[in-house]
Amino acid sequence: MSIVWGYARRKRTFWTSQGNNYSYNNLCMAENEERSVWEPFHVQKGHKQEESVISLFRGWNLLNSMGAAARRSWGEEVKLQMQALPALYSGATLILDPMLARHLKENEGLQTKLDVSRWVSENVKMTARQFWENDIIDMLVAPLAASGVQPYASWKQLPGDALIAPYHRPEKVNILVVGGETSPLWKISDFDYTTTASIDKWRAKAPAGAQHKGDQEGQESGSAYEAPEN
């Protein structure tokens, strides 16, 4: 299920057994800014509303809605999903349909994206044992705990059944509004935001006075969709 390219070298830097198509085609999505009830992500990162901007994320896991939202609240469902993720460095990205974003603002009192992030930070919890027994956490976070970095050093001293709130940095919980309002569903990932860049300066601009070939043909022969004259 993978294509080995770039820096991926089988059994050297690329140790997958089954593979994953994320390793070669990545994921690309656009925020539905027109239908979102919240500030666009690129504006949150300091760019102008009218700018064309791309943001990059990295992570391992992407979870779809699990199909029980009619029987559990959105919050209960999200807690179950996010407990399944490693919560590495408190990073996560929630991808919400505009219908769900509108519901959260109008009916749940979450007026901004940061309100949603704070809710996640305060309400999603797991046991210290579950957190520390994740291989990724053991590899990348346990050394920080051993070096005295907080809150990891304190969490490392807790009994296994003690509850912790692993998404302790709400600013690291990203909210994206994506979708065409077919269903009020969502996706949740452990994707951590890395950087944002404006791409307007990369856009090719037509020379002044230049006319698109299709426009010329339309003027000379008429458009195929032009209404017939009476």
C-alpha positions in Angstrom: 0.0 0.0 0.0 3.0 2.3 -0.2 5.4 3.7 -2.8 8.9 4.0 -1.5 10.4 7.3 -2.6 12.2 10.4 -1.3 14.1 9.5 1.9 12.1 6.2 2.4 14.5 3.2 2.2 13.0 -0.2 2.8 14.3 -1.7 6.0 16.6 1.3 6.6 14.3 4.3 7.1 11.0 2.7 6.1 10.0 -0.2 8.4 6.4 -0.7 7.5 5.0 -4.2 6.9 1.6 -3.4 5.4 2.3 0.1 4.1 0.1 3.1 4.0 -0.9 5.4 1.2 -0.2 8.4 3.3 3.5 7.7 2.7 3.2 8.8 -0.9 0.1 10.9 -1.6 -0.4 12.7 1.7 -3.7 14.4 2.4 -4.9 17.8 1.0 -8.0 19.7 2.0 -9.4 23.2 1.9 -11.3 24.9 4.7 -14.8 25.9 3.7 -14.3 29.5 4.8 -17.6 30.7 3.3 -19.7 28.3 5.4 -17.6 28.3 8.5 -18.9 30.1 11.6 -15.3 30.6 12.8 -12.2 32.4 11.8 -10.2 30.6 9.0 -7.1 28.7 10.1 -4.7 30.9 8.1 -6.1 34.0 9.7 -5.5 32.4 13.1 -1.8 32.1 12.0 -1.5 35.8 11.2 -2.4 36.0 7.5 -4.9 38.2 5.8 -8.4 36.9 5.0 -7.9 37.3 1.3 -4.5 35.6 1.1 -4.1 32.2 -0.4 -2.2 30.2 2.2 -1.0 26.6 2.7 -0.4 25.0 6.1 1.5 21.8 6.7 0.9 19.2 9.4 2.5 15.9 10.3 1.2 12.8 12.1 0.4 9.1 12.0 -3.4 8.6 12.5 -6.7 9.8 11.1 -10.0 8.5 12.6 -13.4 8.9 11.0 -16.6 9.5 13.0 -17.4 6.1 14.5 -21.1 6.1 13.7 -22.6 6.3 17.2 -23.1 10.1 17.5 -26.9 9.6 17.5 -26.6 7.7 20.7 -23.7 9.6 22.4 -23.1 13.3 22.5 -20.4 14.8 20.3 -18.3 15.3 23.4 -18.6 11.7 24.5 -17.7 10.5 21.0 -14.7 12.8 20.7 -13.3 11.7 24.1 -13.4 8.0 23.0 -11.6 8.8 19.8 -9.0 11.0 21.2 -8.2 8.5 24.0 -7.1 6.2 21.2 -4.5 8.6 19.9 -1.0 9.0 21.5 -1.4 12.7 22.4 2.2 13.3 21.4 3.3 16.7 22.5 -0.4 17.6 23.0 -0.9 17.7 19.2 -4.2 17.0 17.5 -6.3 18.3 14.6 -10.1 18.1 14.5 -11.7 18.3 11.0 -15.3 19.4 11.3 -18.1 19.7 8.7 -19.5 23.3 8.7 -22.8 21.8 10.0 -21.1 20.5 13.1 -19.2 23.7 13.6 -22.4 25.7 13.5 -24.0 23.3 16.0 -21.1 23.6 18.4 -21.3 27.4 18.3 -25.1 27.7 18.4 -26.0 24.8 20.7 -22.9 23.9 22.7 -21.7 27.5 23.5 -18.3 27.0 21.8 -18.0 30.4 20.2 -14.5 30.1 18.8 -12.1 27.5 17.6 -10.1 28.1 20.7 -13.2 27.3 22.8 -13.3 23.9 21.2 -9.6 23.4 21.8 -9.9 24.3 25.4 -12.9 21.9 25.8 -10.7 19.1 24.4 -7.8 20.1 26.7 -10.0 20.0 29.8 -12.2 17.0 29.1 -10.2 14.4 27.2 -8.4 12.2 29.8 -6.7 8.9 30.0 -4.8 6.9 32.6 -1.1 7.5 33.1 -0.6 3.8 32.3 -2.3 4.1 28.9 -0.3 7.3 28.1 3.1 5.9 29.0 2.6 2.4 27.5 2.2 3.9 24.0 5.4 3.1 22.0 5.6 6.6 20.5 5.3 8.3 23.9 7.8 5.9 25.4 10.3 6.7 22.6 9.8 10.5 22.3 8.3 11.7 25.6 9.8 9.5 28.3 13.3 11.0 27.8 11.7 14.4 28.4 10.2 13.1 31.7 13.6 11.7 32.7 15.1 15.2 32.0 12.6 16.8 34.3 10.5 18.5 31.7 7.0 19.3 33.0 4.3 18.1 33.1 5.8 14.8 31.9 8.1 14.4 34.9 5.2 14.7 37.2 3.0 12.4 35.1 5.8 9.8 35.2 5.5 9.6 39.0 1.7 9.0 39.1 0.2 5.6 39.8 -0.9 3.8 36.6 -4.6 4.3 37.2 -4.3 8.1 37.8 -6.1 10.2 35.2 -4.2 12.9 33.2 -5.3 15.4 30.6 -2.7 14.7 27.9 -3.9 17.5 25.6 -2.6 20.0 28.1 -1.8 22.7 25.6 -5.0 23.8 23.9 -3.2 26.0 21.4 -1.8 22.7 19.9 -5.3 21.3 19.3 -6.1 22.6 15.8 -9.6 23.0 14.4 -10.4 22.9 10.6 -13.8 23.4 9.0 -14.0 21.2 5.9 -16.8 19.7 4.0 -19.9 20.3 1.9 -22.6 20.2 4.6 -23.9 16.7 3.7 -23.7 15.3 7.2 -22.6 16.9 10.5 -19.7 14.6 10.9 -16.0 15.0 11.6 -12.5 13.4 11.5 -9.9 13.4 14.3 -6.2 13.1 13.8 -2.9 13.3 15.8 -1.7 15.7 13.1 0.6 18.4 14.6 0.8 21.8 12.9 4.2 22.7 11.6 4.2 25.8 9.4 2.1 28.1 7.2 3.1 30.0 4.1 1.4 32.4 1.7 1.4 31.1 -1.9 0.1 34.2 -3.7 3.6 35.2 -4.8 4.0 31.8 -6.5 1.0 32.3 -8.7 1.7 32.8 -12.4 0.4 36.1 -13.7 -0.7 36.7 -17.3 1.2 39.5 -19.1 -0.6 42.8 -19.1 -3.1 43.0 -22.1 -2.8 39.2 -22.7 -6.0 37.5 -23.6 -6.8 33.8 -22.8 -7.0 31.6 -25.9 -10.4 30.4 -24.8 -11.7 33.9 -24.5 -10.5 34.7 -28.0 -12.2 31.6 -29.4 -15.4 32.5 -27.5 -15.4 35.9 -29.0 -14.8 34.7 -32.6 -17.1 31.7 -32.8 -19.5 32.1 -29.8 -19.7 30.1 -26.7 -21.1 26.6 -26.7 -23.3 27.6 -23.8 -24.5 30.8 -25.3 -28.3 31.2 -25.4 -29.6 31.2 -29.0 -31.0 34.4 -30.4 -34.7 34.7 -31.0 
